[in-house]
Amino acid sequence: MAEEQELLTFGGHLEVFRQILFRILGVVGVLAIVVFCFKDATWQLLLAPSEWDFVTYRWIEGVIQSLWNPDFHFEEWHVDLIATDLSSQFMTHITTSCYLGLLGASPYILFELFRFASPALYENERKYSVQVVFIIYLLFIVGVLMSYYVLFPVSFRFLGTYSVAARVHSTITLDSYVTTFVSLPLVMGLVFQLPVIAFFLGKLGFITSEMLADYRKHALLVIMTVAAIITPPDLMTLILVAIPLYLLYEVSIRVVKWSAVK
């Protein structure tokens, strides 16, 4: 297989890549249809972070009850979601199904792209690339899970229940909810790639561990700015994003230091 692909012309490589894209679209399409058909289970999963008894709050309650106050409980709260257009629920169902289908197909997408690029790599580079791809995907999933279980629920609870006056009540549109729900995990999955980016920049000689260590204070300022840009406008979410990003920066320092001796 490797020898065959090495002999392919540029047009042949484009044809192989076209076939890969069709297979990827097919898998994404099938998964999107499956997600669309299982509407109740899908939306129970999507709307769970907006509930007052979400698992994250139950876990926090359990920790506080076991460490400080056995009678501690979060106050019950509710935020209504509304649809303002006739077709908004149906179209949101379709677009969300496509997004979840793409997310579910992401391991297959990485596999296909790696299989396309691997013939151009040496044997040792191929093994090395497998590890890098696995780490990239793992960090992406960690970022998505952190958004689902921590950032989005806390942000929604704060912004959804915030009121300037007692007679002013919040009703969130379904489009607004889904847009934030989709964009925040994607952004967190991408920013969690910081150690991988630092690794490659270190290998190319653009940065060193000493340089990153010297610019810790500057990095913290940049991280706070980035966190303020990518998160909803509330202080709690900003802090919850900034803390793991700074920890990833510290990890990046050690990754660059480790890569320098390899």
C-alpha positions as CSV (number, residue, x, y, z in Angstrom):
1,M,0.0,0.0,0.0
2,A,2.8,2.4,0.9
3,E,4.7,1.6,-2.3
4,E,1.6,2.1,-4.4
5,Q,0.9,5.5,-2.9
6,E,4.5,6.6,-3.3
7,L,4.1,5.9,-7.1
8,L,0.9,7.9,-7.4
9,T,1.0,11.1,-9.4
10,F,-0.3,14.4,-8.0
11,G,-3.7,13.7,-9.6
12,G,-3.7,10.2,-8.1
13,H,-3.1,11.6,-4.7
14,L,-6.0,14.1,-5.2
15,E,-8.2,11.1,-6.2
16,V,-7.2,9.2,-3.1
17,F,-7.9,12.3,-1.0
18,R,-11.3,12.7,-2.7
19,Q,-12.3,9.1,-1.8
20,I,-11.2,9.7,1.8
21,L,-13.4,12.8,1.9
22,F,-16.4,10.9,0.6
23,R,-15.9,8.1,3.2
24,I,-15.6,10.7,5.9
25,L,-18.8,12.5,4.8
26,G,-20.5,9.1,4.6
27,V,-19.6,8.2,8.2
28,V,-20.5,11.7,9.5
29,G,-23.8,11.6,7.6
30,V,-24.7,8.1,9.0
31,L,-23.8,9.2,12.6
32,A,-25.8,12.5,12.2
33,I,-28.8,10.5,11.0
34,V,-28.5,8.2,14.0
35,V,-28.3,11.2,16.4
36,F,-31.2,12.8,14.7
37,C,-33.4,9.7,15.1
38,F,-32.6,9.4,18.8
39,K,-34.0,12.8,19.5
40,D,-35.0,12.3,23.1
41,A,-31.7,10.8,24.3
42,T,-29.7,13.4,22.4
43,W,-31.5,16.4,23.8
44,Q,-31.6,15.0,27.3
45,L,-27.8,15.0,27.0
46,L,-27.6,18.4,25.5
47,L,-30.0,20.1,27.9
48,A,-28.6,18.3,31.1
49,P,-26.1,21.1,31.9
50,S,-28.9,23.6,32.0
51,E,-30.7,21.8,34.9
52,W,-30.3,22.8,38.5
53,D,-29.6,19.2,39.6
54,F,-26.8,18.5,37.0
55,V,-24.2,16.0,38.0
56,T,-21.6,18.7,38.5
57,Y,-23.7,20.5,41.1
58,R,-24.4,17.2,42.9
59,W,-20.7,16.4,43.0
60,I,-19.9,19.8,44.4
61,E,-22.7,19.4,47.0
62,G,-21.3,16.0,48.0
63,V,-17.8,17.5,48.5
64,I,-19.0,20.4,50.6
65,Q,-21.3,18.2,52.7
66,S,-18.5,15.8,53.4
67,L,-15.9,18.4,54.2
68,W,-17.8,21.4,55.8
69,N,-21.5,21.5,56.0
70,P,-23.6,18.3,55.9
71,D,-26.8,20.3,55.3
72,F,-25.5,22.2,52.3
73,H,-27.7,22.2,49.1
74,F,-27.8,24.4,46.0
75,E,-31.0,26.4,45.7
76,E,-33.4,25.1,43.0
77,W,-33.5,27.3,39.9
78,H,-35.0,27.1,36.4
79,V,-34.3,28.9,33.2
80,D,-36.8,28.5,30.3
81,L,-35.6,28.0,26.8
82,I,-37.8,29.4,24.0
83,A,-37.9,29.1,20.2
84,T,-38.8,32.4,18.4
85,D,-39.0,31.2,14.8
86,L,-41.4,28.6,13.3
87,S,-38.6,26.4,12.0
88,S,-35.9,27.1,14.6
89,Q,-36.4,23.9,16.6
90,F,-36.3,21.7,13.5
91,M,-33.3,23.5,12.0
92,T,-31.5,23.5,15.3
93,H,-32.1,19.7,15.6
94,I,-30.5,19.2,12.1
95,T,-27.5,21.4,12.7
96,T,-26.9,19.9,16.2
97,S,-27.1,16.4,14.8
98,C,-24.5,17.3,12.1
99,Y,-22.2,18.7,14.8
100,L,-22.5,15.6,17.0
101,G,-22.1,13.4,14.0
102,L,-18.8,15.2,13.2
103,L,-17.7,14.9,16.8
104,G,-18.5,11.2,16.9
105,A,-16.7,10.6,13.6
106,S,-13.6,12.5,14.7
107,P,-11.5,9.3,15.6
108,Y,-12.3,7.9,12.1
109,I,-11.4,11.2,10.5
110,L,-8.0,11.2,12.3
111,F,-7.5,7.6,11.2
112,E,-8.2,8.4,7.6
113,L,-6.0,11.5,7.5
114,F,-3.2,9.6,9.2
115,R,-3.5,6.7,6.8
116,F,-3.3,9.2,3.9
117,A,-0.2,10.9,5.2
118,S,1.6,7.9,6.7
119,P,3.2,6.6,3.4
120,A,5.2,9.8,3.2
121,L,6.7,9.1,6.6
122,Y,9.7,6.9,7.7
123,E,8.9,4.0,10.0
124,N,10.2,5.8,13.1
125,E,8.3,8.9,12.1
126,R,5.1,6.9,11.7
127,K,5.3,5.5,15.2
128,Y,6.1,8.9,16.5
129,S,3.2,10.4,14.6
130,V,0.7,7.9,16.1
131,Q,1.7,9.1,19.6
132,V,1.3,12.7,18.6
133,V,-2.1,12.2,17.0
134,F,-3.3,10.2,20.1
135,I,-2.2,13.0,22.4
136,I,-3.8,15.7,20.2
137,Y,-7.1,13.8,20.3
138,L,-6.9,13.1,24.0
139,L,-6.3,16.8,24.8
140,F,-9.2,17.7,22.6
141,I,-11.6,15.3,24.4
142,V,-10.4,16.6,27.8
143,G,-11.2,20.2,26.7
144,V,-14.6,19.1,25.5
145,L,-15.4,17.3,28.7
146,M,-14.2,20.2,30.8
147,S,-16.5,22.5,28.9
148,Y,-19.5,20.1,29.2
149,Y,-19.1,19.3,32.9
150,V,-17.6,22.5,34.3
151,L,-17.5,25.6,32.1
152,F,-20.9,25.6,30.4
153,P,-23.0,24.6,33.4
154,V,-21.4,27.3,35.6
155,S,-21.6,29.9,32.9
156,F,-25.2,29.0,32.1
157,R,-26.2,29.0,35.8
158,F,-24.7,32.4,36.4
159,L,-25.8,34.2,33.3
160,G,-29.2,32.5,33.0
161,T,-30.2,33.3,36.6
162,Y,-28.6,36.8,36.8
163,S,-31.2,39.5,37.1
164,V,-31.0,43.3,37.4
165,A,-34.4,43.5,39.1
166,A,-36.8,41.0,40.7
167,R,-39.5,41.6,38.0
168,V,-37.0,41.0,35.1
169,H,-36.8,37.3,34.2
170,S,-34.5,35.6,31.7
171,T,-35.8,33.4,28.8
172,I,-33.0,32.1,26.7
173,T,-33.5,31.3,23.0
174,L,-32.7,27.8,21.9
175,D,-30.4,29.2,19.2
176,S,-28.4,31.1,21.8
177,Y,-28.1,28.0,24.0
178,V,-27.0,25.7,21.3
179,T,-24.5,28.2,19.8
180,T,-22.8,28.6,23.2
181,F,-23.0,24.9,23.9
182,V,-21.3,24.1,20.5
183,S,-18.7,26.8,20.4
184,L,-17.4,26.6,23.9
185,P,-16.3,22.9,23.7
186,L,-14.8,23.4,20.3
187,V,-12.7,26.4,21.6
188,M,-11.7,24.5,24.7
189,G,-10.7,21.5,22.7
190,L,-8.4,23.7,20.5
191,V,-6.8,25.7,23.3
192,F,-6.0,22.5,25.1
193,Q,-3.5,21.8,22.3
194,L,-1.1,24.3,23.9
195,P,1.4,21.6,25.0
196,V,1.5,20.0,21.5
197,I,2.0,23.4,19.8
198,A,4.8,24.2,22.3
199,F,6.4,20.8,21.6
200,F,6.6,21.5,17.9
201,L,7.8,25.1,18.4
202,G,10.5,23.8,20.7
203,K,11.6,21.2,18.2
204,L,11.8,23.9,15.5
205,G,13.9,26.0,17.9
206,F,11.5,28.9,18.1
207,I,11.1,28.6,21.9
208,T,13.0,27.1,24.8
209,S,11.8,26.1,28.3
210,E,13.9,28.9,29.8
211,M,12.2,31.4,27.6
212,L,8.7,30.2,28.6
213,A,9.7,30.2,32.3
214,D,11.0,33.8,32.1
215,Y,7.8,35.0,30.5
216,R,5.4,33.4,33.0
217,K,3.9,36.8,34.1
218,H,3.4,37.9,30.5
219,A,1.9,34.5,29.7
220,L,-0.6,34.8,32.6
221,L,-1.7,38.2,31.3
222,V,-2.2,36.7,27.8
223,I,-4.0,33.7,29.2
224,M,-6.4,36.0,31.1
225,T,-7.0,38.0,28.0
226,V,-7.7,34.9,25.8
227,A,-9.9,33.5,28.5
228,A,-11.9,36.7,28.6
229,I,-12.3,36.6,24.8
230,I,-13.4,32.9,24.4
231,T,-15.7,32.6,27.4
232,P,-19.1,34.2,28.2
233,P,-18.8,37.5,30.0
234,D,-18.7,36.4,33.6
235,L,-15.8,36.3,36.1
236,M,-16.3,32.8,37.3
237,T,-16.1,31.2,33.9
238,L,-13.1,33.3,33.1
239,I,-11.3,32.0,36.2
240,L,-12.3,28.4,35.4
241,V,-10.8,28.7,32.0
242,A,-7.7,30.6,33.0
243,I,-6.6,28.1,35.7
244,P,-6.3,25.1,33.4
245,L,-4.8,27.2,30.6
246,Y,-2.0,28.3,33.0
247,L,-1.5,24.7,34.1
248,L,-1.2,23.7,30.5
249,Y,1.4,26.5,30.1
250,E,3.4,25.0,33.0
251,V,3.1,21.6,31.3
252,S,4.3,23.1,28.1
253,I,7.5,24.3,29.8
254,R,8.2,20.8,30.9
255,V,7.3,19.4,27.5
256,V,9.7,21.8,25.7
257,K,12.4,20.9,28.2
258,W,11.8,17.2,27.6
259,S,11.8,17.6,23.8
260,A,15.2,19.5,23.9
261,V,16.9,16.3,25.3
262,K,15.3,13.9,22.8
